[in-house]
Amino acid sequence: MNNKKLRAIGFIFARGGSKGVPGKNIKLLAGKPLIAYAIEAGLACQSLETVIVSTDDPLIVDVARQFGAEVPFLRPAELGSDTASEWLAWQHAISTIQAERGEFDLFVSLPTTSPFKSVTDIQACIDILENDPKTDIVITVREAERNPYFNMVKLDKAGYADVVIQPDISVSRRQDVPAVYDVTTVAYASRPEYIMRAKRLFDGKVKTVLVPAERALDIDTPYDFMLAECIAGMSFKNL
C-alpha cells in the first residue's frame, strides 16, 4: 500500500455549446445550475486540492466562480466544438495547469452530466490509484440494464434478429451470462502522464468503481433532464 499523499486536482469540462440540451451546463436543476452539482461534490472531497473548470463560455465562467471553482484559463475555440475530443481538452488542461502550478499526481474529471455523484464515488476512484500503481485510469460504471449476450439484438441483411454476442452455452436466464456494465459520467481519475501519452481512455490498464443507478444518471437529452428534475425533487422532499 502506498502511504504517500498524492496531489490530486479536480477538473470540470463544460463547453458552452450543447445540441441535446441547449445551455445544459448552466441550466437550472431544482433551482441550481447543473454545473454547481459537480463543483460542490468536488469541493467537498478533501482529497482534491482544488476544482478547476475548463470552458470556452464566459457565462459558464461566471457561474463556476460563483460556486467556488477556479477558472484560470479559457479553453481554445478548437476544443469547444461539439466534434472536439474531450481527451484533447483533458490534455490541454493538464499541460496548462502544470505549466502554471507544477506537476501533480492525480487528474480527476467530474462531468457535469451526472449531478447525483457523491464524494464517496470520487474518493473511491482516487483510492484505487493511490493503492495500485499499475492502474492507469479509473472509470465509474453501473450495472447495465441490457446484456448483449441475452437481451440485446442485431439484425442481419434479411432483417432477422439474433443476440449481439452468442454465448458459448444455451442460456435462458440473464444471470447465466457474463455481467456487463455501462460506463457512467460520474467521475474519471487518472495519472496525468497517462493522459498525455495515451490516445484514448482504454489504451492502458483500466479499473472501475461501481456506482448505484440512483447516482449514475447521465444527462444527454431533454428527457434525461426531465428525469433528473424528478429525482432531484424527490430527493429534496425526503430531506
Accessible surface in RSA format (square Angstrom, percent):
REM  Atomic radii and reference values for relative SASA: ProtOr
REM  Chains: A
REM  Algorithm: Lee & Richards
REM  Probe-radius: 1.40
REM  Slices: 20
REM RES _ NUM      All-atoms   Total-Side   Main-Chain    Non-polar    All polar
REM                ABS   REL    ABS   REL    ABS   REL    ABS   REL    ABS   REL
RES MET A   1   189.44  98.1 114.44  75.7  75.00 178.6  86.06  73.2 103.38 137.0
RES ASN A   2    66.45  45.8  50.99  49.3  15.46  37.2  18.38  44.2  48.07  46.5
RES ASN A   3   137.09  94.5 101.68  98.3  35.41  85.3  38.97  93.8  98.12  94.8
RES LYS A   4   130.08  63.5 113.83  69.8  16.25  38.7  79.23  71.3  50.85  54.2
RES LYS A   5   142.46  69.5 120.83  74.1  21.62  51.5 102.03  91.8  40.42  43.1
RES LEU A   6    15.83   8.8  12.28   8.8   3.55   8.9  12.47   8.8   3.36   9.0
RES ARG A   7    72.40  30.4  64.15  32.7   8.25  19.6  44.67  61.1  27.73  16.8
RES ALA A   8     2.14   2.0   1.01   1.6   1.14   2.6   1.01   1.4   1.14   3.0
RES ILE A   9     0.02   0.0   0.02   0.0   0.00   0.0   0.02   0.0   0.00   0.0
RES GLY A  10     0.00   0.0   0.00   N/A   0.00   0.0   0.00   0.0   0.00   0.0
RES PHE A  11     0.00   0.0   0.00   0.0   0.00   0.0   0.00   0.0   0.00   0.0
RES ILE A  12     0.05   0.0   0.00   0.0   0.05   0.1   0.05   0.0   0.00   0.0
RES PHE A  13    17.15   8.6   1.56   1.0  15.59  40.6   2.06   1.2  15.09  43.2
RES ALA A  14     0.62   0.6   0.00   0.0   0.62   1.4   0.62   0.9   0.00   0.0
RES ARG A  15    62.32  26.2  59.68  30.4   2.64   6.3  17.61  24.1  44.71  27.1
RES GLY A  16    23.09  28.5   0.00   N/A  23.09  28.5   7.71  21.2  15.39  34.5
RES GLY A  17    38.43  47.4   0.00   N/A  38.43  47.4  31.69  87.0   6.74  15.1
RES SER A  18    22.03  18.6   8.01  10.7  14.03  32.3   6.24  13.3  15.80  22.1
RES LYS A  19   173.72  84.8 144.69  88.8  29.03  69.1 102.99  92.7  70.73  75.3
RES GLY A  20    37.43  46.2   0.00   N/A  37.43  46.2  24.88  68.3  12.55  28.1
RES VAL A  21     5.59   3.7   5.50   5.0   0.09   0.2   5.56   4.8   0.03   0.1
RES PRO A  22   103.58  75.5  90.06  82.1  13.52  49.1  91.81  75.8  11.77  73.2
RES GLY A  23    36.58  45.1   0.00   N/A  36.58  45.1  28.66  78.6   7.92  17.7
RES LYS A  24    24.29  11.8  23.47  14.4   0.82   2.0   6.96   6.3  17.33  18.5
RES ASN A  25    12.84   8.9  11.66  11.3   1.18   2.8   0.96   2.3  11.89  11.5
RES ILE A  26    45.24  25.7  34.98  26.1  10.26  24.7  34.98  25.2  10.26  27.8
RES LYS A  27    87.46  42.7  78.85  48.4   8.61  20.5  34.26  30.8  53.20  56.7
RES LEU A  28   105.51  58.8  95.74  68.5   9.77  24.6  95.74  67.2   9.77  26.3
RES LEU A  29     0.00   0.0   0.00   0.0   0.00   0.0   0.00   0.0   0.00   0.0
RES ALA A  30    48.35  44.5   5.85   9.0  42.50  96.7  26.90  37.9  21.45  56.8
RES GLY A  31    65.15  80.3   0.00   N/A  65.15  80.3  30.28  83.1  34.87  78.1
RES LYS A  32    50.12  24.4  49.68  30.5   0.43   1.0  23.32  21.0  26.80  28.5
RES PRO A  33    16.58  12.1  16.58  15.1   0.00   0.0  16.58  13.7   0.00   0.0
RES LEU A  34     0.00   0.0   0.00   0.0   0.00   0.0   0.00   0.0   0.00   0.0
RES ILE A  35     0.00   0.0   0.00   0.0   0.00   0.0   0.00   0.0   0.00   0.0
RES ALA A  36     0.00   0.0   0.00   0.0   0.00   0.0   0.00   0.0   0.00   0.0
RES TYR A  37    24.99  11.7  19.44  11.1   5.55  14.4  21.16  15.9   3.83   4.7
RES ALA A  38     0.41   0.4   0.24   0.4   0.17   0.4   0.24   0.3   0.17   0.4
RES ILE A  39     0.00   0.0   0.00   0.0   0.00   0.0   0.00   0.0   0.00   0.0
RES GLU A  40    68.60  39.4  62.21  47.1   6.39  15.2  33.42  64.6  35.18  28.7
RES ALA A  41    12.18  11.2   5.43   8.4   6.75  15.4  11.41  16.1   0.78   2.1
RES GLY A  42     0.58   0.7   0.00   N/A   0.58   0.7   0.00   0.0   0.58   1.3
RES LEU A  43    86.31  48.1  57.35  41.0  28.96  72.8  60.54  42.5  25.77  69.3
RES ALA A  44    58.55  53.8  33.81  52.2  24.74  56.3  45.00  63.4  13.55  35.9
RES CYS A  45     1.65   1.2   0.22   0.2   1.42   3.3   0.00   0.0   1.65   1.8
RES GLN A  46   179.06 100.1 146.20 106.8  32.86  78.2  56.58 120.4 122.48  92.9
RES SER A  47    16.43  13.9  10.59  14.1   5.84  13.5   1.69   3.6  14.73  20.6
RES LEU A  48    16.84   9.4   0.64   0.5  16.20  40.7   1.04   0.7  15.79  42.5
RES GLU A  49    91.60  52.6  53.93  40.8  37.67  89.7  43.45  84.0  48.15  39.3
RES THR A  50    21.72  15.4  16.75  17.0   4.96  11.8  13.35  17.9   8.37  12.6
RES VAL A  51     1.09   0.7   0.45   0.4   0.64   1.6   0.45   0.4   0.64   1.7
RES ILE A  52     0.00   0.0   0.00   0.0   0.00   0.0   0.00   0.0   0.00   0.0
RES VAL A  53     0.00   0.0   0.00   0.0   0.00   0.0   0.00   0.0   0.00   0.0
RES SER A  54     0.09   0.1   0.09   0.1   0.00   0.0   0.00   0.0   0.09   0.1
RES THR A  55     0.00   0.0   0.00   0.0   0.00   0.0   0.00   0.0   0.00   0.0
RES ASP A  56    48.15  33.7  27.85  27.7  20.29  48.0   7.85  18.5  40.30  40.2
RES ASP A  57    29.18  20.4  26.12  26.0   3.06   7.2   7.08  16.7  22.10  22.0
RES PRO A  58    90.91  66.3  88.67  80.8   2.24   8.1  90.36  74.6   0.55   3.4
RES LEU A  59   113.42  63.2 112.62  80.6   0.80   2.0 112.83  79.2   0.59   1.6
RES ILE A  60     2.98   1.7   2.98   2.2   0.00   0.0   2.98   2.1   0.00   0.0
RES VAL A  61    13.73   9.0  13.73  12.4   0.00   0.0  13.73  11.9   0.00   0.0
RES ASP A  62    92.34  64.7  83.88  83.5   8.46  20.0  28.58  67.3  63.77  63.6
RES VAL A  63    24.84  16.3  24.64  22.3   0.20   0.5  24.84  21.6   0.00   0.0
RES ALA A  64     0.00   0.0   0.00   0.0   0.00   0.0   0.00   0.0   0.00   0.0
RES ARG A  65   135.08  56.7 118.06  60.2  17.02  40.5  42.57  58.2  92.51  56.1
RES GLN A  66   135.87  76.0  98.26  71.8  37.61  89.5  41.08  87.4  94.79  71.9
RES PHE A  67    46.89  23.5  33.85  21.0  13.04  33.9  39.64  24.0   7.25  20.7
RES GLY A  68    45.43  56.0   0.00   N/A  45.43  56.0  28.03  76.9  17.40  39.0
RES ALA A  69     7.21   6.6   0.00   0.0   7.21  16.4   0.19   0.3   7.01  18.6
RES GLU A  70    60.42  34.7  56.07  42.4   4.36  10.4  33.22  64.3  27.20  22.2
RES VAL A  71     8.64   5.7   1.40   1.3   7.24  17.4   1.79   1.6   6.85  18.6
RES PRO A  72    49.28  35.9  11.32  10.3  37.96 138.0  25.28  20.9  23.99 149.1
RES PHE A  73    26.24  13.1  14.76   9.1  11.47  29.9  26.24  15.9   0.00   0.0
RES LEU A  74   104.29  58.1  85.21  61.0  19.09  48.0  85.21  59.8  19.09  51.4
RES ARG A  75    14.73   6.2   8.48   4.3   6.25  14.9   0.08   0.1  14.65   8.9
RES PRO A  76    39.87  29.1  28.63  26.1  11.24  40.8  39.87  32.9   0.00   0.0
RES ALA A  77    87.44  80.4  67.38 104.0  20.06  45.6  71.40 100.5  16.04  42.5
RES GLU A  78   130.67  75.0 107.27  81.2  23.40  55.7  65.56 126.8  65.10  53.2
RES LEU A  79    21.51  12.0  20.13  14.4   1.38   3.5  20.13  14.1   1.38   3.7
RES GLY A  80     7.47   9.2   0.00   N/A   7.47   9.2   1.79   4.9   5.68  12.7
RES SER A  81    50.47  42.6  38.39  51.2  12.07  27.8  42.83  91.2   7.64  10.7
RES ASP A  82    65.21  45.7  33.66  33.5  31.56  74.6  15.28  36.0  49.93  49.8
RES THR A  83   124.81  88.8  90.81  92.1  34.00  81.0  76.11 102.2  48.69  73.6
RES ALA A  84    33.74  31.0   3.45   5.3  30.29  68.9  13.12  18.5  20.62  54.6
RES SER A  85    49.84  42.1  37.00  49.4  12.84  29.6  35.85  76.3  13.99  19.6
RES GLU A  86    83.50  47.9  74.05  56.0   9.45  22.5  33.52  64.8  49.98  40.8
RES TRP A  87    27.84  11.2  23.16  11.2   4.68  11.0  24.07  12.8   3.77   6.1
RES LEU A  88    90.60  50.5  88.01  63.0   2.58   6.5  88.07  61.8   2.53   6.8
RES ALA A  89     0.24   0.2   0.20   0.3   0.04   0.1   0.20   0.3   0.04   0.1
RES TRP A  90    10.32   4.1  10.32   5.0   0.00   0.0  10.32   5.5   0.00   0.0
RES GLN A  91    34.56  19.3  33.87  24.8   0.69   1.7   9.30  19.8  25.26  19.2
RES HIS A  92    43.65  23.9  38.18  26.5   5.47  14.0  29.47  30.4  14.18  16.5
RES ALA A  93     0.00   0.0   0.00   0.0   0.00   0.0   0.00   0.0   0.00   0.0
RES ILE A  94     0.00   0.0   0.00   0.0   0.00   0.0   0.00   0.0   0.00   0.0
RES SER A  95    50.56  42.7  42.61  56.9   7.94  18.3  32.15  68.5  18.41  25.8
RES THR A  96    28.22  20.1  21.97  22.3   6.25  14.9  20.63  27.7   7.59  11.5
RES ILE A  97     0.11   0.1   0.11   0.1   0.00   0.0   0.11   0.1   0.00   0.0
RES GLN A  98    37.97  21.2  28.90  21.1   9.07  21.6   7.67  16.3  30.30  23.0
RES ALA A  99    90.67  83.4  46.41  71.6  44.26 100.7  58.85  82.9  31.82  84.3
RES GLU A 100   102.34  58.8  63.62  48.1  38.72  92.2  38.83  75.1  63.50  51.8
RES ARG A 101    77.31  32.5  52.90  27.0  24.41  58.1  34.06  46.5  43.26  26.2
RES GLY A 102    34.09  42.0   0.00   N/A  34.09  42.0  30.52  83.7   3.58   8.0
RES GLU A 103   135.96  78.1 119.56  90.5  16.40  39.1  63.68 123.2  72.28  59.0
RES PHE A 104     9.50   4.8   0.10   0.1   9.39  24.4   2.56   1.6   6.93  19.8
RES ASP A 105    46.80  32.8  39.48  39.3   7.32  17.3   7.78  18.3  39.02  38.9
RES LEU A 106     0.21   0.1   0.21   0.2   0.00   0.0   0.21   0.1   0.00   0.0
RES PHE A 107     0.26   0.1   0.26   0.2   0.00   0.0   0.26   0.2   0.00   0.0
RES VAL A 108     0.00   0.0   0.00   0.0   0.00   0.0   0.00   0.0   0.00   0.0
RES SER A 109     0.72   0.6   0.72   1.0   0.00   0.0   0.00   0.0   0.72   1.0
RES LEU A 110     0.00   0.0   0.00   0.0   0.00   0.0   0.00   0.0   0.00   0.0
RES PRO A 111    15.66  11.4  12.88  11.7   2.78  10.1  15.66  12.9   0.00   0.0
RES THR A 112     4.96   3.5   3.13   3.2   1.83   4.4   0.00   0.0   4.96   7.5
RES THR A 113    21.53  15.3  21.53  21.8   0.00   0.0  18.11  24.3   3.42   5.2
RES SER A 114     0.00   0.0   0.00   0.0   0.00   0.0   0.00   0.0   0.00   0.0
RES PRO A 115     5.99   4.4   0.06   0.1   5.93  21.5   0.39   0.3   5.60  34.8
RES PHE A 116    34.46  17.2  23.84  14.8  10.62  27.6  29.13  17.7   5.33  15.3
RES LYS A 117    13.17   6.4   0.13   0.1  13.04  31.0   0.10   0.1  13.07  13.9
RES SER A 118    29.59  25.0  24.47  32.7   5.12  11.8  29.48  62.8   0.11   0.2
RES VAL A 119    54.15  35.6  51.14  46.3   3.01   7.2  51.14  44.4   3.01   8.2
RES THR A 120    95.72  68.1  89.16  90.4   6.56  15.6  58.66  78.8  37.06  56.0
RES ASP A 121     3.10   2.2   2.58   2.6   0.52   1.2   0.52   1.2   2.58   2.6
RES ILE A 122     0.00   0.0   0.00   0.0   0.00   0.0   0.00   0.0   0.00   0.0
RES GLN A 123    48.31  27.0  48.31  35.3   0.00   0.0  32.92  70.1  15.40  11.7
RES ALA A 124    30.37  27.9  24.10  37.2   6.27  14.3  28.81  40.6   1.56   4.1
RES CYS A 125     0.00   0.0   0.00   0.0   0.00   0.0   0.00   0.0   0.00   0.0
RES ILE A 126     0.34   0.2   0.34   0.3   0.00   0.0   0.34   0.2   0.00   0.0
RES ASP A 127    54.00  37.8  53.74  53.5   0.26   0.6  16.66  39.2  37.34  37.2
RES ILE A 128    40.37  23.0  35.73  26.6   4.63  11.2  40.37  29.1   0.00   0.0
RES LEU A 129     1.99   1.1   0.00   0.0   1.99   5.0   0.00   0.0   1.99   5.4
RES GLU A 130    30.05  17.3  28.86  21.8   1.20   2.8   5.27  10.2  24.78  20.2
RES ASN A 131    67.71  46.7  48.83  47.2  18.87  45.4  20.23  48.7  47.48  45.9
RES ASP A 132    30.01  21.0  28.85  28.7   1.16   2.7  14.46  34.0  15.54  15.5
RES PRO A 133   106.78  77.8  86.59  78.9  20.18  73.4  88.03  72.7  18.75 116.5
RES LYS A 134   157.67  76.9 146.36  89.8  11.31  26.9  96.50  86.9  61.17  65.2
RES THR A 135     2.61   1.9   1.91   1.9   0.70   1.7   0.59   0.8   2.01   3.0
RES ASP A 136    22.38  15.7  22.38  22.3   0.00   0.0   0.00   0.0  22.38  22.3
RES ILE A 137     0.01   0.0   0.01   0.0   0.00   0.0   0.01   0.0   0.00   0.0
RES VAL A 138     0.00   0.0   0.00   0.0   0.00   0.0   0.00   0.0   0.00   0.0
RES ILE A 139     4.19   2.4   4.19   3.1   0.00   0.0   4.19   3.0   0.00   0.0
RES THR A 140     0.00   0.0   0.00   0.0   0.00   0.0   0.00   0.0   0.00   0.0
RES VAL A 141     8.04   5.3   8.04   7.3   0.00   0.0   8.04   7.0   0.00   0.0
RES ARG A 142    48.61  20.4  48.61  24.8   0.00   0.0   8.05  11.0  40.56  24.6
RES GLU A 143   115.94  66.6 110.25  83.4   5.69  13.5  32.79  63.4  83.15  67.9
RES ALA A 144     8.47   7.8   3.91   6.0   4.56  10.4   3.91   5.5   4.56  12.1
RES GLU A 145   116.93  67.1 105.81  80.0  11.12  26.5  40.69  78.7  76.25  62.3
RES ARG A 146   140.69  59.1 136.26  69.5   4.43  10.5  34.39  47.0 106.29  64.4
RES ASN A 147     3.71   2.6   3.71   3.6   0.00   0.0   0.00   0.0   3.71   3.6
RES PRO A 148    23.43  17.1  23.43  21.4   0.00   0.0  23.43  19.3   0.00   0.0
RES TYR A 149    52.17  24.4  50.63  28.8   1.54   4.0  15.09  11.3  37.08  45.7
RES PHE A 150    67.42  33.7  52.63  32.6  14.79  38.5  53.40  32.4  14.02  40.1
RES ASN A 151    49.56  34.2  31.15  30.1  18.41  44.3  22.36  53.8  27.19  26.3
RES MET A 152    79.72  41.3  75.34  49.9   4.39  10.4  71.98  61.2   7.74  10.3
RES VAL A 153    92.78  61.1  67.45  61.1  25.33  61.0  67.45  58.6  25.33  68.7
RES LYS A 154   116.18  56.7 109.41  67.1   6.77  16.1  68.61  61.8  47.58  50.7
RES LEU A 155   121.77  67.8  91.12  65.2  30.65  77.0  91.32  64.1  30.45  81.9
RES ASP A 156    81.54  57.1  62.43  62.1  19.11  45.2  46.10 108.5  35.45  35.4
RES LYS A 157   222.04 108.3 178.79 109.7  43.25 103.0 130.28 117.3  91.76  97.7
RES ALA A 158    78.02  71.7  38.83  59.9  39.18  89.1  51.14  72.0  26.88  71.2
RES GLY A 159    45.67  56.3   0.00   N/A  45.67  56.3  23.70  65.0  21.97  49.2
RES TYR A 160   159.27  74.4 154.77  88.1   4.50  11.7 108.71  81.7  50.55  62.3
RES ALA A 161    64.87  59.6  31.41  48.5  33.46  76.1  31.53  44.4  33.35  88.3
RES ASP A 162    77.67  54.4  72.26  71.9   5.41  12.8  27.39  64.5  50.29  50.2
RES VAL A 163    29.60  19.5  27.33  24.7   2.27   5.5  27.33  23.7   2.27   6.2
RES VAL A 164    53.90  35.5  44.94  40.7   8.96  21.6  44.94  39.0   8.96  24.3
RES ILE A 165    72.59  41.3  69.86  52.0   2.72   6.6  72.59  52.3   0.00   0.0
RES GLN A 166   120.31  67.3  99.94  73.0  20.37  48.5  55.74 118.6  64.57  49.0
RES PRO A 167    20.58  15.0   9.97   9.1  10.61  38.6  12.04   9.9   8.54  53.1
RES ASP A 168   151.73 106.3 111.58 111.1  40.16  95.0  35.85  84.4 115.88 115.6
RES ILE A 169   115.22  65.6 108.38  80.7   6.84  16.5 114.85  82.7   0.37   1.0
RES SER A 170   118.30 100.0  80.61 107.6  37.70  86.8  54.39 115.8  63.91  89.5
RES VAL A 171    35.57  23.4   7.87   7.1  27.70  66.7  12.34  10.7  23.23  63.0
RES SER A 172    97.64  82.5  71.09  94.9  26.56  61.2  49.63 105.7  48.01  67.3
RES ARG A 173   132.33  55.6 128.90  65.7   3.43   8.2  53.74  73.5  78.58  47.6
RES ARG A 174    82.85  34.8  77.89  39.7   4.96  11.8  33.84  46.2  49.01  29.7
RES GLN A 175   141.22  79.0 106.70  78.0  34.52  82.2  53.83 114.6  87.39  66.3
RES ASP A 176    64.04  44.9  38.09  37.9  25.95  61.4  15.52  36.5  48.52  48.4
RES VAL A 177    12.57   8.3   0.13   0.1  12.44  30.0   1.93   1.7  10.63  28.8
RES PRO A 178    73.46  53.5  60.55  55.2  12.91  46.9  72.90  60.2   0.55   3.4
RES ALA A 179    75.05  69.0  45.04  69.5  30.02  68.3  51.72  72.8  23.34  61.8
RES VAL A 180    39.04  25.7  30.23  27.4   8.82  21.2  33.30  28.9   5.74  15.6
RES TYR A 181   111.49  52.1  84.43  48.0  27.06  70.4  48.85  36.7  62.64  77.2
RES ASP A 182    64.98  45.5  61.25  61.0   3.73   8.8  18.12  42.7  46.86  46.7
RES VAL A 183    79.73  52.5  52.68  47.7  27.05  65.2  52.68  45.8  27.05  73.4
RES THR A 184     3.28   2.3   1.05   1.1   2.23   5.3   3.28   4.4   0.00   0.0
RES THR A 185    27.70  19.7  27.70  28.1   0.00   0.0  27.70  37.2   0.00   0.0
RES VAL A 186     0.00   0.0   0.00   0.0   0.00   0.0   0.00   0.0   0.00   0.0
RES ALA A 187     0.00   0.0   0.00   0.0   0.00   0.0   0.00   0.0   0.00   0.0
RES TYR A 188    26.40  12.3  26.40  15.0   0.00   0.0   8.81   6.6  17.60  21.7
RES ALA A 189     0.11   0.1   0.00   0.0   0.11   0.2   0.11   0.2   0.00   0.0
RES SER A 190     0.35   0.3   0.35   0.5   0.00   0.0   0.35   0.7   0.00   0.0
RES ARG A 191    34.99  14.7  34.99  17.8   0.00   0.0  17.89  24.5  17.10  10.4
RES PRO A 192     1.33   1.0   1.33   1.2   0.00   0.0   1.33   1.1   0.00   0.0
RES GLU A 193    99.71  57.2  91.35  69.1   8.36  19.9  55.90 108.1  43.81  35.8
RES TYR A 194     4.07   1.9   4.07   2.3   0.00   0.0   4.07   3.1   0.00   0.0
RES ILE A 195     0.00   0.0   0.00   0.0   0.00   0.0   0.00   0.0   0.00   0.0
RES MET A 196    80.59  41.7  58.91  39.0  21.68  51.6  59.08  50.2  21.51  28.5
RES ARG A 197   156.46  65.7 123.30  62.9  33.16  79.0  69.13  94.5  87.33  52.9
RES ALA A 198     9.26   8.5   1.35   2.1   7.91  18.0   6.88   9.7   2.38   6.3
RES LYS A 199   183.94  89.7 161.99  99.4  21.95  52.3 107.95  97.2  75.99  80.9
RES ARG A 200   137.37  57.7 135.28  69.0   2.09   5.0  56.85  77.7  80.51  48.8
RES LEU A 201    30.06  16.7  26.88  19.2   3.18   8.0  26.88  18.9   3.18   8.6
RES PHE A 202   102.75  51.4  88.22  54.6  14.53  37.8  88.22  53.5  14.53  41.6
RES ASP A 203    73.73  51.6  36.59  36.4  37.14  87.8  18.35  43.2  55.38  55.2
RES GLY A 204    27.70  34.2   0.00   N/A  27.70  34.2  12.32  33.8  15.38  34.5
RES LYS A 205   130.79  63.8 125.34  76.9   5.45  13.0  78.81  70.9  51.98  55.4
RES VAL A 206    40.95  26.9  10.70   9.7  30.25  72.9  10.70   9.3  30.25  82.1
RES LYS A 207    97.82  47.7  94.35  57.9   3.48   8.3  58.47  52.6  39.35  41.9
RES THR A 208    71.44  50.8  53.04  53.8  18.40  43.9  25.60  34.4  45.85  69.3
RES VAL A 209    17.63  11.6  14.49  13.1   3.13   7.6  17.63  15.3   0.00   0.0
RES LEU A 210    96.99  54.0  73.04  52.3  23.95  60.2  73.04  51.3  23.95  64.5
RES VAL A 211     1.51   1.0   0.00   0.0   1.51   3.6   0.00   0.0   1.51   4.1
RES PRO A 212    48.90  35.6  37.13  33.8  11.78  42.8  48.51  40.1   0.39   2.4
RES ALA A 213    54.95  50.5  41.36  63.8  13.59  30.9  41.52  58.5  13.43  35.6
RES GLU A 214   112.81  64.8 101.15  76.5  11.67  27.8  59.17 114.5  53.64  43.8
RES ARG A 215    63.95  26.8  63.78  32.5   0.16   0.4  18.25  24.9  45.70  27.7
RES ALA A 216     3.90   3.6   0.00   0.0   3.90   8.9   0.00   0.0   3.90  10.3
RES LEU A 217    23.43  13.0  19.93  14.3   3.50   8.8  23.32  16.4   0.12   0.3
RES ASP A 218    58.48  41.0  49.08  48.8   9.41  22.2  16.80  39.5  41.68  41.6
RES ILE A 219     0.46   0.3   0.00   0.0   0.46   1.1   0.00   0.0   0.46   1.2
RES ASP A 220    88.26  61.8  85.05  84.6   3.21   7.6  16.31  38.4  71.95  71.8
RES THR A 221    54.90  39.0  54.90  55.7   0.00   0.0  51.96  69.8   2.93   4.4
RES PRO A 222    88.30  64.4  81.10  73.9   7.20  26.2  83.52  69.0   4.78  29.7
RES TYR A 223   139.62  65.2 133.24  75.8   6.38  16.6  97.71  73.4  41.91  51.7
RES ASP A 224    25.22  17.7  25.22  25.1   0.00   0.0   0.02   0.0  25.21  25.1
RES PHE A 225     4.98   2.5   4.98   3.1   0.00   0.0   4.98   3.0   0.00   0.0
RES MET A 226   104.93  54.3 103.24  68.3   1.69   4.0  62.91  53.5  42.01  55.7
RES LEU A 227    66.50  37.0  65.04  46.5   1.46   3.7  66.50  46.7   0.00   0.0
RES ALA A 228     0.00   0.0   0.00   0.0   0.00   0.0   0.00   0.0   0.00   0.0
RES GLU A 229    80.08  46.0  71.10  53.8   8.98  21.4  19.85  38.4  60.23  49.2
RES CYS A 230    70.68  53.5  60.27  67.2  10.41  24.5  23.20  58.8  47.48  51.2
RES ILE A 231    47.18  26.8  46.50  34.6   0.68   1.6  47.00  33.8   0.18   0.5
RES ALA A 232     2.29   2.1   1.17   1.8   1.13   2.6   2.29   3.2   0.00   0.0
RES GLY A 233    26.68  32.9   0.00   N/A  26.68  32.9  25.97  71.3   0.71   1.6
RES MET A 234   123.52  64.0 121.18  80.2   2.34   5.6  97.56  82.9  25.96  34.4
RES SER A 235    51.76  43.7  44.28  59.1   7.48  17.2  31.00  66.0  20.76  29.1
RES PHE A 236    98.17  49.1  85.67  53.1  12.50  32.5  85.95  52.1  12.22  35.0
RES LYS A 237   177.66  86.7 142.74  87.6  34.91  83.1  94.88  85.4  82.77  88.2
RES ASN A 238   124.44  85.8  90.39  87.3  34.05  82.0  29.93  72.0  94.50  91.3
RES LEU A 239   171.02  95.2 108.56  77.7  62.46 157.0 137.80  96.8  33.22  89.4
END  Absolute sums over single chains surface
CHAIN  1 A    12590.0       9892.7       2697.3       7191.0       5398.9
END  Absolute sums over all chains
TOTAL         12590.0       9892.7       2697.3       7191.0       5398.9
